[in-house]
Amino acid sequence: MKSWSDGFGGWRWMPRRALPWLLAIALLMASTNTAVARSRQHIPTRATSQTSTGLSAVDKANLLHNMRMGCLGGRPSPLGQVIRLGSNVNAGYAAPDEVALTFDDGPTPYSTPPILDYLEQTHTPATFFVMGQYVAQWPALLRREWRDGFAIGVHTWNHPNMTVLSYGAAQAQFVNTVNAIDDALGGKPCIWFWRPPYMDQNAQVIAHAAALGLTTIDWDDDSRDWSRPGAQAIADTVLSEVHPGAIIILHDGPAARQQTLAALPLILAGLRARGLTPVTVPQLLMDGHFAGVRLPSGPGATLAQVPALVRVAH
């Protein structure tokens, strides 16, 4: 018997009545390939159900990481507001005694590895808002962040002012970055928030992000480490503005960030003295009572905590 590898020449000897069926199969295969190619051009936002069994090792690992990203019950819907601090004051909740350390503009081999080394050694949770061009260039650094349990957010492809871009150019900033993250991590990573460069945003940009399933995360404690004023000045600035529920912005790229690294022990000591605990952005939002953000109740996430059907938006 001939196989498909024998080519369409095999049709010569097939009964005439089989030809319509073969033509239908060929058309179906062609349309499927086209759909797959087109699917890379946008970020699907509709959640699909998949069981936690029968998954690859990468998918199983990503299920655990997705739980730590606040996706225990599925990808959180866009929160409908710009998040600048981790307390849902509009709903009447007090801020938790937590803060989120966030790092923008990486990953780069110049500054990201030593910052990761320090955070790992001190068991300090953090969130990294990554740029697509650097993820594509140094995917191993993103994989390290992800596998070590840090949270990941989108920070556009190459750090433009989003409010001056056309719709198509803004779409590319979002989509290309998410695709780079997906390619680096494999499986179905639950990436559901982003940060606009320079906090340059308006209603149109925020709505565009939300239409792609992304919640906008700003900050309210600016370290100003980008100006490289010295480690002590960076720490003093952070601690002078810090409060329960604060979202602190720091940088791990693209320039050398030795001062930021040197400031971290001073910042952590100051947070401890004030009774504030560093957490990831998803943890802060869950503890701040923002709807739809769910993490495991204990520190050790396992597949047993995954619901029988886990909704993964991808």
C-alpha positions as CSV (number, residue, x, y, z in Angstrom):
1,M,0.0,0.0,0.0
2,K,1.2,3.5,-0.9
3,S,1.6,6.1,1.9
4,W,1.2,9.9,1.8
5,S,5.0,10.1,1.3
6,D,4.5,8.5,-2.1
7,G,3.0,11.8,-3.3
8,F,-0.2,12.6,-5.1
9,G,0.9,10.3,-7.9
10,G,-0.8,7.5,-6.0
11,W,-4.1,8.9,-7.1
12,R,-3.7,7.2,-10.5
13,W,-4.7,3.9,-9.2
14,M,-7.3,4.9,-6.7
15,P,-11.0,4.5,-7.5
16,R,-12.6,7.6,-9.0
17,R,-15.1,7.8,-6.1
18,A,-12.3,8.3,-3.6
19,L,-11.0,11.5,-5.2
20,P,-13.6,13.8,-3.7
21,W,-12.7,12.6,-0.2
22,L,-9.0,13.1,-0.8
23,L,-9.6,16.6,-2.2
24,A,-11.6,17.4,1.0
25,I,-8.8,16.1,3.2
26,A,-6.2,18.2,1.3
27,L,-8.3,21.3,1.6
28,L,-8.8,20.7,5.3
29,M,-5.0,20.3,5.8
30,A,-4.3,23.5,3.9
31,S,-6.8,25.5,5.9
32,T,-5.4,24.1,9.2
33,N,-1.9,25.1,8.3
34,T,-3.0,28.6,7.4
35,A,-4.9,28.9,10.7
36,V,-1.8,27.8,12.6
37,A,0.4,30.4,10.8
38,R,-2.1,33.1,11.5
39,S,-2.5,32.2,15.1
40,R,1.0,33.6,15.8
41,Q,-0.1,37.1,14.7
42,H,-2.2,37.8,17.7
43,I,-2.7,36.9,21.4
44,P,-5.7,34.7,21.8
45,T,-7.6,35.8,24.9
46,R,-10.3,33.1,25.2
47,A,-9.6,30.5,27.8
48,T,-9.6,26.8,26.8
49,S,-10.0,23.8,29.1
50,Q,-7.3,21.2,29.3
51,T,-6.8,18.4,31.8
52,S,-3.7,18.3,34.0
53,T,-3.0,14.8,32.8
54,G,-1.4,13.8,29.5
55,L,0.8,16.9,29.4
56,S,4.4,17.2,28.5
57,A,7.0,17.9,31.2
58,V,7.2,21.5,30.0
59,D,3.4,21.9,30.3
60,K,3.3,20.4,33.7
61,A,6.1,22.7,34.9
62,N,4.3,25.7,33.5
63,L,1.1,24.7,35.3
64,L,3.0,25.0,38.6
65,H,4.5,28.3,37.5
66,N,1.1,29.6,36.3
67,M,-0.3,28.9,39.7
68,R,2.4,31.2,41.2
69,M,1.5,33.8,38.6
70,G,-2.0,34.0,40.1
71,C,-3.6,31.7,37.5
72,L,-4.8,28.9,39.8
73,G,-8.3,29.4,38.6
74,G,-7.3,30.3,35.1
75,R,-5.9,33.4,33.6
76,P,-7.2,36.5,35.4
77,S,-9.4,38.8,33.3
78,P,-8.1,42.3,32.9
79,L,-8.8,44.1,36.2
80,G,-10.4,47.1,34.5
81,Q,-8.2,49.6,36.2
82,V,-4.6,50.7,36.2
83,I,-2.8,49.1,39.2
84,R,-0.4,51.4,41.0
85,L,-0.4,49.8,44.4
86,G,-1.4,46.5,45.8
87,S,-4.5,47.5,47.9
88,N,-8.0,47.5,46.4
89,V,-9.0,50.7,48.2
90,N,-12.0,51.0,45.9
91,A,-13.5,47.9,47.5
92,G,-12.7,49.1,51.0
93,Y,-9.8,46.7,51.8
94,A,-6.7,47.7,53.8
95,A,-3.3,47.3,52.2
96,P,-1.4,44.2,53.2
97,D,1.9,44.5,54.9
98,E,3.6,43.6,51.7
99,V,5.4,45.3,48.8
100,A,6.3,44.2,45.3
101,L,9.9,44.6,44.1
102,T,9.7,44.9,40.3
103,F,12.5,45.1,37.8
104,D,12.2,46.6,34.3
105,D,14.1,46.6,31.0
106,G,15.8,43.2,31.1
107,P,16.8,40.5,30.8
108,T,20.4,41.2,29.9
109,P,23.6,39.4,30.7
110,Y,25.1,42.5,32.0
111,S,23.0,43.1,35.1
112,T,20.3,40.4,35.4
113,P,22.4,37.4,36.5
114,P,23.9,39.1,39.6
115,I,20.5,40.5,40.6
116,L,19.0,37.0,40.2
117,D,21.9,35.6,42.3
118,Y,21.2,37.9,45.1
119,L,17.4,37.4,45.1
120,E,17.8,33.7,45.0
121,Q,20.4,33.6,47.8
122,T,18.1,35.8,50.0
123,H,14.9,34.0,48.9
124,T,13.4,37.3,47.9
125,P,10.3,37.2,45.6
126,A,10.3,39.7,42.7
127,T,8.6,40.5,39.4
128,F,10.4,41.1,36.1
129,F,8.8,43.2,33.4
130,V,10.8,42.0,30.3
131,M,11.4,43.5,26.9
132,G,10.8,41.2,23.9
133,Q,14.0,42.0,22.0
134,Y,16.1,40.9,25.0
135,V,14.0,37.8,25.6
136,A,14.5,36.8,22.0
137,Q,18.3,37.5,22.3
138,W,18.8,35.9,25.8
139,P,16.0,33.4,26.3
140,A,17.9,31.4,28.9
141,L,17.8,34.3,31.3
142,L,14.0,34.4,31.1
143,R,13.8,30.7,31.6
144,R,15.9,31.1,34.8
145,E,13.6,33.8,36.1
146,W,10.6,31.7,35.4
147,R,11.9,28.4,36.8
148,D,13.1,30.1,39.9
149,G,9.6,31.2,40.7
150,F,9.8,34.9,39.8
151,A,6.7,36.5,38.2
152,I,6.9,37.8,34.6
153,G,5.2,40.7,32.9
154,V,5.4,42.3,29.5
155,H,7.3,45.5,29.0
156,T,6.9,45.9,25.2
157,W,9.4,44.9,22.5
158,N,11.8,47.8,22.5
159,H,10.5,50.4,25.1
160,P,8.7,53.0,22.9
161,N,6.3,55.7,24.0
162,M,3.1,53.7,23.5
163,T,0.7,56.7,23.1
164,V,2.4,57.9,19.9
165,L,2.2,54.6,18.1
166,S,-0.4,53.5,15.5
167,Y,-2.7,50.7,16.4
168,G,-0.7,48.3,14.3
169,A,2.6,49.3,15.8
170,A,1.3,49.0,19.3
171,Q,-0.2,45.6,18.5
172,A,3.3,44.4,17.4
173,Q,4.8,45.6,20.6
174,F,2.4,43.5,22.6
175,V,2.2,40.4,20.4
176,N,5.8,40.1,19.5
177,T,6.8,40.3,23.1
178,V,4.3,37.7,24.2
179,N,5.3,35.4,21.4
180,A,9.0,35.8,22.4
181,I,8.1,34.8,26.0
182,D,6.1,31.8,24.7
183,D,8.9,30.7,22.5
184,A,11.5,31.0,25.4
185,L,9.4,29.2,28.0
186,G,7.5,26.7,25.9
187,G,4.2,25.2,27.0
188,K,1.5,27.7,27.9
189,P,2.8,30.3,30.3
190,C,0.1,32.4,31.9
191,I,1.3,36.0,31.1
192,W,-1.5,38.4,32.0
193,F,0.0,41.8,32.9
194,W,2.2,44.4,31.4
195,R,3.9,47.7,32.2
196,P,4.0,50.7,29.8
197,P,7.5,52.2,29.4
198,Y,7.8,55.6,31.1
199,M,4.2,55.1,32.4
200,D,3.2,56.5,29.1
201,Q,-0.4,55.5,28.7
202,N,-3.8,56.7,27.9
203,A,-7.3,55.2,27.7
204,Q,-6.7,53.9,24.2
205,V,-3.4,52.1,25.2
206,I,-5.0,50.7,28.3
207,A,-8.0,49.4,26.4
208,H,-5.8,47.9,23.7
209,A,-3.8,46.0,26.3
210,A,-7.0,44.8,28.0
211,A,-8.4,43.6,24.7
212,L,-5.3,41.3,24.5
213,G,-5.9,40.1,28.1
214,L,-3.3,42.2,29.8
215,T,-3.8,44.2,33.0
216,T,-1.8,47.4,33.2
217,I,0.6,47.6,36.2
218,D,2.3,50.9,37.1
219,W,4.2,51.8,40.3
220,D,4.0,54.2,43.1
221,D,7.5,54.0,44.6
222,D,10.1,55.1,42.1
223,S,13.7,54.2,43.0
224,R,15.1,56.5,40.3
225,D,17.9,54.0,40.0
226,W,18.0,54.7,36.2
227,S,19.9,57.9,37.1
228,R,22.5,55.9,38.9
229,P,22.8,58.3,41.9
230,G,24.6,55.7,44.1
231,A,23.4,52.7,46.1
232,Q,22.6,54.6,49.3
233,A,20.6,57.2,47.4
234,I,18.6,54.5,45.6
235,A,17.8,52.8,48.9
236,D,16.9,56.1,50.6
237,T,14.5,57.0,47.8
238,V,12.7,53.7,48.0
239,L,12.4,53.7,51.7
240,S,11.2,57.3,51.9
241,E,8.3,56.4,49.6
242,V,7.5,52.9,50.8
243,H,4.2,51.9,52.5
244,P,2.1,48.8,52.8
245,G,1.0,47.7,49.3
246,A,3.7,49.6,47.5
247,I,4.9,48.6,44.0
248,I,8.6,49.5,43.8
249,I,10.2,50.0,40.4
250,L,13.9,49.1,39.9
251,H,15.8,48.1,36.8
252,D,18.0,45.1,35.7
253,G,18.8,46.5,32.3
254,P,19.7,47.6,29.7
255,A,22.6,49.6,31.2
256,A,24.9,48.3,34.0
257,R,23.0,48.2,37.2
258,Q,25.7,47.6,39.8
259,Q,24.2,50.4,42.0
260,T,20.8,48.7,42.0
261,L,22.4,45.5,43.0
262,A,24.3,47.2,45.8
263,A,21.1,48.9,47.0
264,L,19.2,45.7,47.4
265,P,20.6,44.7,50.8
266,L,19.9,48.2,52.1
267,I,16.3,48.1,50.7
268,L,15.6,44.7,52.2
269,A,16.9,45.7,55.6
270,G,14.7,48.8,55.6
271,L,11.7,46.8,54.6
272,R,12.2,44.3,57.4
273,A,12.6,47.2,59.9
274,R,9.2,48.5,58.7
275,G,7.5,45.1,59.0
276,L,7.0,44.9,55.2
277,T,7.4,41.6,53.3
278,P,8.5,41.5,49.6
279,V,6.2,39.4,47.4
280,T,5.5,39.1,43.7
281,V,2.9,41.3,42.0
282,P,0.4,38.4,41.7
283,Q,0.8,37.7,45.4
284,L,0.3,41.3,46.3
285,L,-2.8,41.7,44.2
286,M,-4.3,38.5,45.6
287,D,-3.6,39.6,49.2
288,G,-5.0,43.1,48.2
289,H,-8.3,41.4,47.3
290,F,-8.2,42.1,43.6
291,A,-10.7,39.8,41.8
292,G,-9.7,36.8,39.9
293,V,-6.1,36.5,41.1
294,R,-5.6,33.2,42.8
295,L,-2.4,31.6,44.1
296,P,-1.9,28.3,46.1
297,S,-2.5,28.8,49.8
298,G,0.9,27.3,50.8
299,P,4.4,28.0,49.6
300,G,4.8,24.6,47.9
301,A,2.7,24.4,44.8
302,T,2.0,20.9,43.5
303,L,-0.1,19.5,40.6
304,A,-2.5,18.2,43.1
305,Q,-3.7,21.8,43.7
306,V,-4.5,22.2,40.0
307,P,-8.3,21.9,39.4
308,A,-9.4,18.9,37.4
309,L,-9.9,21.3,34.4
310,V,-7.4,24.1,34.3
311,R,-8.3,27.0,32.0
312,V,-5.2,28.2,30.2
313,A,-5.5,31.3,28.1
314,H,-3.0,31.1,25.2
